[in-house]
Amino acid sequence: MKNNNIKTFVAVGIGAALFFVLGRFVAIPSPVPNTNISLQYAVLGLLAAMYGPVAGGLIGFIGHALIDLSWGGIPWWSWVIASAFTGVVVGLFAKKLNLQEGDFNKGKVITYTISNVIAHLIAWIVVAPVLDILIYAEPVKKVFAQGAFAAISNIITAVVVGGLLVLAYTKTIAKIQAAIEAAYKEGEAKLKGNGKSVPALSVLKTPLRDGDAERPDDEAYKNAYFVNANATSAPGIVDADLNPILTRSEVYSGVYGRASITFYAFNSSGNKGIACGLNNLQKIRDGEPLGGKASAESDFATEDDEDFLN
């Protein structure tokens, strides 16, 4: 329960920030007054489908309120509530979608689409206009025109762009899980050992880990999965042009790159599971060192020596 609460908290923080940035700085003007084509509902659709109604509602509420506040006024509560409502409704379908399985099949695509269509139609054709009238005494014709346009544009954004985000997320997870399942089937004899049956994959240790559950106190692992890979000998390392990297300090925790890995079954001293072997690495580009430690290159990038001790 604690890990789930941490994951939800992190998802709300990141989601609200993304919602704000996309809504504030990437909004596309429309012919309808005070109404934009909003890309932030793609992110809301993804995160609500992943983390459920509480996270979805809070992301929509906080993110939309921050957008309104950034313009120097008070939040337009009718639309803030409509955004929160959208996140809650889409989030109610999270268990049915179960995106953490890495599967976004035809049935789940339909479910995701229906959840967003229902959420946005009710939010922008009913909730927002009615609250505009009740709270702000806005003209009926105006608010329903705005709501209709918002519903259509947000549905397209959430279903098309949000659907692509969901597909990208599940495709990566699905490939790793498929490789783990293949290693499990190939190693059934080893996993069985002297036992009467092969233990189910669901009870075995696997290298695909949830960062929020495994490393809840480490910022570098928040809202992310990671694969735990090991090697009995030093892996080969090349750069983006396939030139060997011989200087060890050029490869550190935080660089962007690719890894060649192999999944295999193990049964040792009573421990059974699927492990990941690290073969080779390719460094694509430098990144921010995990844990906040600066690299030597960044520390000494300036020629100014006034900070050095003599």
C-alpha positions in Angstrom: 0.0 0.0 0.0 2.8 2.4 0.9 4.5 1.8 -2.5 1.3 2.4 -4.3 0.8 5.7 -2.4 4.3 6.8 -3.4 3.7 5.9 -7.0 0.5 7.9 -7.1 2.1 10.9 -5.4 5.0 10.9 -7.9 2.6 10.4 -10.8 0.5 13.4 -9.6 3.6 15.6 -9.3 5.0 14.8 -12.7 1.6 14.7 -14.4 0.5 18.1 -13.1 3.8 19.6 -14.2 3.5 18.2 -17.7 -0.2 19.2 -17.8 0.8 22.8 -16.9 3.7 23.0 -19.4 1.7 21.7 -22.3 -1.4 23.7 -21.5 0.5 26.9 -20.8 3.2 26.9 -23.5 2.0 24.5 -26.2 -1.7 25.4 -26.5 -2.9 25.8 -30.1 -5.3 28.7 -30.7 -8.8 27.9 -32.1 -11.5 29.9 -33.8 -13.7 29.6 -30.7 -13.1 32.4 -28.1 -11.1 31.5 -25.0 -10.7 27.9 -26.2 -7.5 26.2 -27.3 -6.6 22.8 -28.7 -5.0 21.3 -25.7 -2.3 18.6 -25.9 -2.1 18.2 -22.1 -5.1 15.8 -22.3 -3.0 13.3 -24.0 -0.7 13.1 -20.9 -3.8 13.1 -18.6 -5.2 10.2 -20.6 -2.0 8.2 -20.3 -1.4 8.8 -16.6 -5.0 8.4 -15.5 -5.1 5.1 -17.4 -1.9 4.0 -15.6 -2.5 5.2 -12.0 -6.2 5.4 -11.6 -8.9 7.9 -10.7 -7.3 9.6 -7.7 -4.1 10.4 -9.7 -6.1 11.4 -12.8 -8.4 13.7 -10.9 -5.5 15.4 -9.0 -3.4 15.8 -12.2 -6.3 17.5 -14.0 -7.3 19.7 -11.1 -3.8 20.9 -10.1 -2.5 21.2 -13.6 -5.4 23.2 -14.9 -5.4 25.4 -11.8 -1.7 26.2 -12.3 -2.3 27.2 -15.9 -5.0 29.6 -14.9 -2.9 31.0 -12.0 0.0 31.6 -14.4 -2.0 34.0 -16.3 -2.3 36.3 -13.3 -5.9 35.6 -12.3 -7.8 33.1 -10.2 -8.6 29.7 -11.6 -11.7 29.3 -13.8 -13.2 26.7 -11.5 -15.8 25.3 -13.9 -13.1 24.2 -16.3 -10.7 23.1 -13.6 -13.4 20.8 -12.2 -14.1 19.5 -15.7 -10.4 18.6 -16.2 -10.4 16.8 -12.8 -13.6 15.0 -13.8 -12.0 13.8 -17.0 -9.0 12.4 -15.1 -11.3 10.6 -12.6 -13.5 9.0 -15.3 -10.6 7.8 -17.4 -8.9 6.6 -14.3 -11.9 4.4 -13.4 -10.9 2.2 -16.4 -7.3 1.8 -15.2 -7.8 -1.7 -13.7 -9.6 -2.9 -16.8 -6.8 -1.5 -19.0 -4.0 -2.8 -16.7 -1.3 -1.1 -18.9 1.5 -2.4 -16.6 1.0 -5.8 -18.3 2.6 -4.3 -21.4 -0.4 -5.2 -23.5 -2.4 -2.7 -25.5 -4.5 -5.0 -27.7 -7.5 -4.2 -29.8 -9.9 -4.6 -26.8 -7.9 -2.3 -24.6 -7.6 0.3 -27.5 -11.4 0.3 -27.7 -11.7 0.6 -23.9 -9.2 3.4 -23.7 -11.0 5.2 -26.6 -14.5 4.8 -25.0 -13.2 6.0 -21.6 -11.9 9.2 -23.1 -14.9 9.8 -25.3 -17.3 9.4 -22.3 -15.1 11.5 -20.0 -14.6 14.5 -22.4 -18.2 14.5 -23.7 -19.6 14.7 -20.2 -16.9 17.1 -18.9 -17.1 19.7 -21.6 -20.7 19.4 -22.9 -22.3 19.0 -19.4 -20.0 19.8 -16.4 -18.1 22.8 -17.7 -21.0 24.7 -19.4 -23.5 24.1 -16.5 -20.9 25.3 -14.0 -20.1 28.3 -16.2 -23.8 29.3 -16.0 -24.3 28.5 -12.3 -21.0 30.1 -11.1 -20.3 32.9 -13.6 -23.7 33.5 -15.2 -22.1 33.1 -18.6 -24.3 33.2 -21.8 -25.8 29.8 -22.5 -25.0 29.8 -26.2 -21.4 30.8 -25.7 -20.5 28.2 -23.1 -22.1 25.3 -24.9 -20.3 26.3 -28.1 -17.0 26.4 -26.2 -17.8 23.1 -24.5 -18.7 21.3 -27.8 -15.4 22.4 -29.4 -13.4 21.5 -26.3 -15.0 18.1 -26.2 -14.2 17.3 -29.9 -10.6 18.6 -29.8 -9.8 17.1 -26.5 -11.2 13.7 -27.6 -9.0 13.7 -30.7 -5.9 14.8 -28.7 -6.5 12.3 -25.9 -7.4 9.3 -28.2 -4.8 9.9 -30.9 -1.8 11.4 -29.2 -2.6 9.8 -25.8 -3.1 6.5 -27.5 0.3 6.7 -29.2 1.9 7.5 -25.8 0.2 4.4 -24.3 1.3 2.3 -27.2 4.9 3.4 -26.8 4.8 2.7 -23.1 3.3 -0.7 -23.4 5.4 -1.7 -26.4 8.6 -1.3 -24.4 7.3 -3.2 -21.4 5.8 -5.9 -23.6 9.1 -6.6 -25.4 10.9 -7.1 -22.0 8.2 -9.2 -20.6 8.1 -11.4 -23.8 11.9 -11.9 -23.5 11.5 -12.9 -19.8 8.7 -15.3 -20.7 10.8 -16.9 -23.5 13.7 -17.4 -21.0 11.2 -19.0 -18.5 10.0 -21.5 -21.1 13.5 -22.3 -22.3 14.7 -22.8 -18.7 11.8 -24.9 -17.3 14.0 -27.9 -16.8 16.5 -25.9 -14.8 13.8 -24.1 -12.8 12.1 -27.5 -12.0 15.4 -28.9 -10.6 14.6 -31.8 -8.3 11.1 -30.5 -7.7 7.8 -32.0 -8.9 6.8 -29.0 -10.9 8.0 -25.8 -12.5 7.2 -22.8 -10.3 4.9 -20.2 -11.9 6.7 -17.2 -13.5 4.6 -14.9 -11.3 6.3 -16.2 -8.1 9.9 -16.0 -9.5 12.4 -13.2 -9.2 12.7 -11.3 -12.5 15.1 -8.5 -13.6 12.3 -6.0 -14.6 11.8 -3.8 -11.5 9.4 -1.0 -10.6 11.6 1.9 -9.4 8.9 3.4 -7.1 8.6 0.0 -5.3 12.2 -1.1 -5.3 14.0 2.3 -4.8 11.3 4.6 -3.2 14.0 6.9 -1.7 16.0 7.4 -4.8 14.9 10.3 -7.1 16.6 8.7 -10.1 14.2 5.7 -10.1 11.0 7.6 -9.5 8.1 6.9 -11.9 10.3 4.5 -13.9 11.0 0.8 -14.5 14.5 -0.5 -14.6 16.2 -3.8 -15.6 18.8 -5.3 -13.2 21.6 -6.7 -15.4 24.9 -8.3 -14.4 28.0 -9.5 -16.1 30.8 -11.9 -15.1 33.3 -10.1 -17.2 33.6 -6.5 -18.4 31.3 -5.7 -21.3 32.5 -4.2 -24.6 31.7 -0.5 -24.8 31.6 1.6 -28.0 30.4 5.2 -28.8 27.7 6.3 -31.2 30.1 5.8 -34.1 31.0 2.3 -32.9 34.5 3.3 -31.8 35.7 1.5 -28.7 35.6 3.5 -25.4 38.7 2.8 -23.4 38.5 5.5 -20.8 36.2 4.1 -18.1 35.3 7.6 -16.7 33.4 8.3 -20.0 30.7 5.8 -19.0 28.9 6.6 -15.8 25.5 6.2 -14.2 23.3 8.7 -16.1 24.6 8.5 -19.7 22.2 7.7 -22.6 22.9 4.6 -24.4 21.9 1.1 -25.5 22.6 -2.3 -24.0 22.8 -5.8 -25.4 21.3 -8.1 -22.8 20.3 -11.7 -22.5 17.6 -13.2 -20.2 18.1 -16.7 -18.7 16.7 -18.9 -16.0 18.7 -19.7 -12.9 18.4 -22.1 -10.0 21.1 -21.7 -7.4 21.2 -22.6 -3.7 17.4 -22.6 -3.5 17.0 -19.3 -5.4 15.1 -19.5 -8.6 14.2 -16.9 -11.2 15.0 -15.2 -14.4 18.2 -13.1 -14.6 19.6 -10.6 -17.1 23.1 -10.9 -18.5 24.8 -7.8 -19.7 26.7 -8.3 -23.0 27.8 -5.0 -24.5 27.1 -1.3 -24.2 26.9 1.6 -26.6 27.1 5.2 -25.3 24.9 7.5 -27.3 25.4 10.8 -25.4 26.2 12.3 -22.0 23.5 12.8 -19.5 22.9 14.1 -16.0 24.8 11.9 -13.5 22.3 9.9 -11.4 22.4 11.0 -7.7 23.4 14.5 -8.7 27.1 13.9 -8.8 28.8 16.1 -11.4 31.2 14.7 -13.9 34.8 15.8 -14.0 34.2 17.4 -17.4 31.5 19.7 -16.1 33.5 20.6 -13.0 36.5 21.8 -15.0 34.8 23.1 -18.1 35.8 26.7 -17.3 39.3 28.1 -17.5 38.5 30.5 -14.6 40.8 29.4 -11.8 39.6 31.7 -9.1 37.8 28.9 -7.2 40.9 26.7 -7.0 43.0 26.5 -3.8 46.7 27.2 -4.0 
